[in-house]
């Protein structure tokens, strides 16, 4: 639906501006960001923080599971008085609630951290795209991919791809061949990660 809407907008603009000199370019933040060192550093920082938080949660989860197994063994043995069992059951319930709350808090903290780290980088990319557009006389610069990394175009030519210009503006020097190879590797890595997640 988005693609159809985008194509209709393009058609409308093209039809209404036929008398004018229209220059259209495209790029994708999804193709730019993995090549920006600050972005990759932010991603590494996020991964390390996520791993540390996950480790903390796993320690608590393992503690809960050990206490639960002991509780179940004591309950089934009948050697522990019911009052003590109820107290331990309440303690286990509280511990499980704490783990759930911490998991939600960690998720929120990671989202805040991600926004804090990525917002300035995304703003730099946006500014670079705008500068490339102004400096090179583009009327429109479109995003070649949607928010899910899917292509927006049914067909496009590399002649209007401004990704290398934007990367250059951001201080990242690449040849078209290097960019194509790097993007092919990123795509292969993403496919491999998706397959690994499915297994």
ZIDABEL-V619140 format. One line per field, one symbol per residue. phi: phi as a letter, one per 20 degrees, with the letter a starting at -180 (. if undefined). Layout:
# ZIDABEL-V619140
phi: ???
This chain:
# ZIDABEL-V619140
phi: .ffffffffgffffffdgfeedcdcbbbgfeegfdegfffffffffffffffffffffffffffffffffgffffffmedfgfffffffffffffffffffffffffffffffffffegffffffffffffffffdmfeccdeecefdmefedfbbdffdfdgfffgffendebegfffffffffgffffffffffffe
